[in-house]
Amino acid sequence: MTEEGLHPVVKLAKEAVESYVRKGEIIEQRELTPEMRERAGVFVSLHKHGELRGCIGTFEPMRENVADEIIANAISSSTRDPRFPPVAVSELEDLEYGVDILTEPAPVTDISQLDHRKYGVIVENGLKKGLLLPDLEGVDSVEEQIVICRLKARISTGEPVSLYRFQVRRFK
């Protein structure tokens, strides 16, 4: 897809990664769309040839607005995801970008209130938290979401957890 065809939040993520990987520079966000003015948690995911290449985000807003969250998380996705080496300049043309803007997490009292396609999940035990976005390929149940969240947070099966759900506005 041409850059002109990208949604502005995806274009911002792409520009942030390319500027940082090519020149080591953090871009300044310019004209803000309505969703960029909001405050929310944001995840930026990178895919290369259909495979995950990086995904980093914030559960809740950490910066002044969504645009700043996108810029910071796009750079982190390309350079600081511990599962992958930093993105090289030679990979930039092969990357596809996704931006998920999260709603505020709401407590869940029973897993029947969850739906793996509609809601992302956060599991929490003290300071340990794990998050999984909704509607991910290969995740076919709420139970699977929770298991993955526990693994990410290093919370064992026997430990009690608090559950939260959220929705996303997904841009690709």
C-alpha positions in Angstrom: 0.0 0.0 0.0 1.3 3.5 -0.8 2.0 5.8 2.0 -0.8 8.1 0.7 -3.3 5.3 1.3 -2.4 4.8 5.0 -4.5 6.1 7.8 -2.8 9.1 9.5 -2.0 7.1 12.7 -0.4 4.3 10.7 1.5 6.8 8.6 2.8 8.5 11.8 4.0 5.1 13.1 5.8 4.4 9.7 7.4 7.8 9.6 8.6 7.4 13.3 10.2 4.0 12.6 11.8 5.1 9.3 13.2 8.3 10.8 14.6 6.6 13.8 16.1 3.6 12.0 17.6 5.6 9.2 18.8 8.7 11.1 18.4 8.0 14.8 16.0 10.9 14.9 12.7 11.1 16.8 10.1 12.9 14.6 7.9 15.7 15.9 4.2 15.1 15.3 2.6 17.7 13.2 -1.1 18.0 12.4 -3.1 16.0 14.9 -6.2 14.1 13.8 -9.0 13.9 16.4 -7.9 10.4 17.5 -4.3 11.6 17.9 -5.4 14.4 20.3 -6.9 11.8 22.7 -5.0 10.2 25.6 -5.0 6.4 25.5 -2.8 3.4 25.6 -1.4 2.5 22.2 0.2 -0.6 20.8 2.2 -0.5 17.6 2.8 -3.8 15.7 5.2 -4.4 12.9 4.9 -7.3 10.5 7.4 -8.5 7.9 6.1 -10.9 5.2 3.1 -11.7 7.4 5.2 -12.5 10.5 5.3 -10.5 13.7 8.5 -8.3 13.7 7.8 -6.2 16.8 5.0 -5.2 19.1 5.3 -2.8 22.0 2.7 -0.6 23.6 1.3 1.1 26.7 -1.6 -0.3 28.7 -2.7 3.2 29.7 -1.7 6.7 28.5 1.9 7.6 29.5 2.3 10.7 27.3 0.5 13.9 26.4 -1.5 12.4 23.5 -2.0 9.4 21.2 0.4 10.9 18.6 3.2 10.9 21.2 2.3 7.3 22.3 2.4 6.2 18.6 5.8 7.8 18.0 7.4 6.3 21.2 5.9 2.8 20.8 6.7 2.6 17.1 10.3 3.3 17.8 10.3 0.8 20.7 8.6 -1.8 18.5 11.3 -1.5 15.9 14.3 -1.3 18.3 13.4 -2.6 21.8 11.1 -5.7 21.4 13.2 -8.3 23.3 11.9 -11.1 21.0 13.6 -9.6 17.9 16.8 -7.8 16.9 16.4 -4.1 16.0 15.0 -3.4 12.6 17.6 -2.8 9.9 17.4 -0.1 7.2 17.2 -2.9 4.7 14.0 -4.2 6.2 12.0 -1.0 6.2 10.4 -1.5 2.7 9.1 -4.9 3.9 7.4 -3.7 7.0 3.6 -3.4 7.5 2.3 -1.4 10.4 -0.6 -1.7 12.8 -1.8 0.7 15.5 -4.2 -0.3 18.2 -5.7 2.5 20.3 -7.0 1.0 23.6 -10.1 1.9 25.5 -9.7 2.3 29.3 -9.5 -1.2 30.9 -12.6 -2.3 32.9 -12.5 -4.9 35.6 -14.0 -8.3 34.8 -15.6 -10.5 37.5 -16.1 -13.6 35.4 -14.5 -14.9 32.2 -18.0 -15.1 30.7 -17.7 -11.3 30.3 -14.8 -11.8 27.9 -14.7 -12.5 24.1 -11.3 -13.1 22.5 -12.4 -11.5 19.3 -14.0 -8.4 20.8 -11.9 -7.7 23.9 -8.3 -7.6 24.8 -7.3 -8.9 28.2 -5.1 -7.8 31.1 -4.2 -10.2 33.9 -2.7 -8.7 37.0 -1.1 -10.0 40.2 0.4 -7.3 42.3 3.0 -5.5 40.1 2.9 -8.2 37.5 0.7 -7.5 34.5 0.2 -9.2 31.1 -1.8 -7.9 28.2 -3.0 -9.5 25.0 -4.7 -7.6 22.2 -8.1 -8.9 20.9 -8.7 -10.8 17.7 -5.2 -12.1 17.1 -4.5 -14.9 14.6 -3.9 -18.2 16.3 -5.7 -17.2 19.6 -8.9 -19.1 19.5 -10.4 -18.7 23.0 -10.6 -16.6 26.1 -8.8 -19.3 28.0 -5.9 -19.2 25.6 -5.8 -15.4 25.9 -5.5 -15.7 29.7 -2.8 -18.4 29.5 -0.7 -16.2 27.1 -1.2 -13.2 29.4 -0.1 -15.2 32.5 3.0 -16.3 30.6 3.9 -12.8 29.5 3.5 -11.5 33.1 5.2 -14.6 34.6 2.2 -15.4 36.7 1.8 -19.1 37.4 -1.4 -21.0 36.9 -2.1 -21.3 40.6 -1.7 -17.6 41.4 -4.8 -15.5 41.7 -5.3 -12.7 39.1 -7.5 -9.8 38.5 -8.9 -9.6 35.0 -9.6 -6.5 32.9 -10.9 -6.1 29.4 -10.6 -3.4 26.8 -11.5 -2.8 23.2 -9.3 -1.4 20.5 -9.7 0.8 17.5 -7.4 -1.0 15.0 -5.7 0.8 12.1 -3.6 -0.9 9.4 
